[in-house]
Amino acid sequence: MASEVLTGKTAIITGSGQGIGSEFARSFAEAGAQVVVADLNEANAKNVATELCDGGGVALGVGVDVTDEGAVQSMLEAAVGEFGRIDVLVNGAAVFSSLIMRPFEEIDSAEWRTVMDVNVTGAFLCCQAVAPVMRRQQAGRIINISSATVLGGRPNYLHYVTSKAALVGMTRSLARELGSSGVTVNAIMPGSVETGIPRDSARPEAVEKTIASQSIPRRITSADICGSAVFLASDASRMITGQTVVVDGGTEFV
Ligand SMILES: NC(=O)c1ccc[n+]([C@@H]2O[C@H](COP(=O)([O-])OP(=O)(O)OC[C@H]3O[C@@H](n4cnc5c(N)ncnc54)[C@H](O)[C@@H]3O)[C@@H](O)[C@H]2O)c1
């Protein structure tokens, strides 16, 4: 792929204050995009944006709670105000690394609802916000970050896995609503990724087991996921919609 395949494009990446999202932001900036780094943690979002600008990129850091319609609208207005258009939305914001794994009987309804609210409703609200802009442009890319946990099932994470499965249905169905407006909607399912952020699901024994199940038996890094996101954001993927790209090193579920 040419090195600046996203030149002239504006991308909103939610959840890009840390982890995989921040690596998406770096790779999108490297590919020439203007990046809106959006995160609940505003300081992190601004730090990532500053890093990108210091490196010669173009970026805007904004604080947003994706469950709050007003905040999502403000994010959109800030992005359009700064860059004039929205070409790409990456729905990466999620309750993930802060989750404690527990049997489903022990997940209280408040925690269940929070996970659904951020991981599913948040993505829905962001799609609703960008759709009018993308329809006007007759072009756009929406990329939902699902998870390969949906394929194998993962115990003690029922709210999380369920929320990520919902994004696959959302992707498939929204693709059918937006296709005639030139907007593609796709999902990425990362396998277990080393992000540098500690989390309950990445204890050493679990990581070892995961690596052993992969056809390419090494730890997946955030950078390993970026190529698929840049591709789905680029013109090269223009006839691909409603699809889910699995980036898990070829995991065998037995
Ligand atoms: N790391 C993995 O192994 C892995 C695997 C499969 C899928 N994923 C998915 O990839 C994405 C990134 O994963 P990660 O490991 O970097 O996660 P992470 O938990 O480190 O980062 C999530 C980001 O989302 C932000 N966020 C949380 N609630 C928000 C809200 N209400 N509004 C806006 N931002 C909010 C957080 O502040 C954080 O910066 C997530 O969607 C996750 O589910 C991760």
The ligand as an SDF file (V2000), in Angstrom:
LIG
                    3D

 44 48  0  0  0  0  0  0  0  0999 V2000
   -6.5760   -5.2230   23.4730 N   0  0  0  0  0  0  0  0  0  0  0  0
   -7.1440   -6.3260   22.9720 C   0  0  0  0  0  0  0  0  0  0  0  0
   -6.6310   -7.4350   23.1220 O   0  0  0  0  0  0  0  0  0  0  0  0
   -8.4210   -6.2180   22.1840 C   0  0  0  0  0  0  0  0  0  0  0  0
   -8.8800   -7.3520   21.5180 C   0  0  0  0  0  0  0  0  0  0  0  0
  -10.0520   -7.2910   20.7720 C   0  0  0  0  0  0  0  0  0  0  0  0
  -10.7410   -6.0870   20.6910 C   0  0  0  0  0  0  0  0  0  0  0  0
  -10.2900   -4.9970   21.3600 N   0  0  0  0  0  0  0  0  0  0  0  0
  -11.0410   -3.7490   21.2190 C   0  0  0  0  0  0  0  0  0  0  0  0
  -10.1830   -2.7540   20.6890 O   0  0  0  0  0  0  0  0  0  0  0  0
  -10.5240   -1.4830   21.2480 C   0  0  0  0  0  0  0  0  0  0  0  0
   -9.3050   -0.9070   21.9650 C   0  0  0  0  0  0  0  0  0  0  0  0
   -8.8290   -1.8550   22.9100 O   0  0  0  0  0  0  0  0  0  0  0  0
   -7.7450   -1.4410   23.9960 P   0  0  0  0  0  0  0  0  0  0  0  0
   -7.1120   -2.6820   24.4730 O   0  0  0  0  0  0  0  0  0  0  0  0
   -6.9250   -0.3470   23.4680 O   0  0  0  0  0  0  0  0  0  0  0  0
   -8.7490   -0.9010   25.1350 O   0  0  0  0  0  0  0  0  0  0  0  0
   -8.5000    0.1240   26.3590 P   0  0  0  0  0  0  0  0  0  0  0  0
   -9.4550   -0.2780   27.4210 O   0  0  0  0  0  0  0  0  0  0  0  0
   -7.0460    0.2120   26.6910 O   0  0  0  0  0  0  0  0  0  0  0  0
   -8.9270    1.5310   25.7310 O   0  0  0  0  0  0  0  0  0  0  0  0
  -10.2650    1.8870   25.5730 C   0  0  0  0  0  0  0  0  0  0  0  0
  -10.3340    3.3860   25.4170 C   0  0  0  0  0  0  0  0  0  0  0  0
  -11.7380    3.7410   25.3280 O   0  0  0  0  0  0  0  0  0  0  0  0
  -11.9300    4.8900   26.1260 C   0  0  0  0  0  0  0  0  0  0  0  0
  -13.3320    4.9590   26.5750 N   0  0  0  0  0  0  0  0  0  0  0  0
  -13.9390    4.1870   27.5150 C   0  0  0  0  0  0  0  0  0  0  0  0
  -15.2000    4.6140   27.7120 N   0  0  0  0  0  0  0  0  0  0  0  0
  -15.3900    5.6560   26.8700 C   0  0  0  0  0  0  0  0  0  0  0  0
  -16.4920    6.5310   26.6260 C   0  0  0  0  0  0  0  0  0  0  0  0
  -17.6520    6.4010   27.3070 N   0  0  0  0  0  0  0  0  0  0  0  0
  -16.3560    7.5110   25.7130 N   0  0  0  0  0  0  0  0  0  0  0  0
  -15.1800    7.6590   25.0420 C   0  0  0  0  0  0  0  0  0  0  0  0
  -14.0960    6.8860   25.2470 N   0  0  0  0  0  0  0  0  0  0  0  0
  -14.2140    5.8910   26.1530 C   0  0  0  0  0  0  0  0  0  0  0  0
  -10.9940    4.7140   27.3060 C   0  0  0  0  0  0  0  0  0  0  0  0
  -10.7660    5.9500   27.9710 O   0  0  0  0  0  0  0  0  0  0  0  0
   -9.7550    4.1390   26.6260 C   0  0  0  0  0  0  0  0  0  0  0  0
   -8.8780    5.1550   26.1940 O   0  0  0  0  0  0  0  0  0  0  0  0
  -11.7040   -1.7360   22.1740 C   0  0  0  0  0  0  0  0  0  0  0  0
  -12.8960   -1.5390   21.4350 O   0  0  0  0  0  0  0  0  0  0  0  0
  -11.5530   -3.1970   22.5300 C   0  0  0  0  0  0  0  0  0  0  0  0
  -12.7810   -3.7700   22.8880 O   0  0  0  0  0  0  0  0  0  0  0  0
   -9.1430   -5.0320   22.1000 C   0  0  0  0  0  0  0  0  0  0  0  0
  1  2  1  0
  2  3  2  0
  2  4  1  0
  4  5  1  0
  4 44  2  0
  5  6  2  0
  6  7  1  0
  7  8  2  0
  8  9  1  0
  8 44  1  0
  9 10  1  0
  9 42  1  0
 10 11  1  0
 11 12  1  0
 11 40  1  0
 12 13  1  0
 13 14  1  0
 14 15  2  0
 14 16  1  0
 14 17  1  0
 17 18  1  0
 18 19  2  0
 18 20  1  0
 18 21  1  0
 21 22  1  0
 22 23  1  0
 23 24  1  0
 23 38  1  0
 24 25  1  0
 25 26  1  0
 25 36  1  0
 26 27  1  0
 26 35  1  0
 27 28  2  0
 28 29  1  0
 29 30  1  0
 29 35  2  0
 30 31  1  0
 30 32  2  0
 32 33  1  0
 33 34  2  0
 34 35  1  0
 36 37  1  0
 36 38  1  0
 38 39  1  0
 40 41  1  0
 40 42  1  0
 42 43  1  0
M  CHG  2   8   1  16  -1
M  END
$$$$
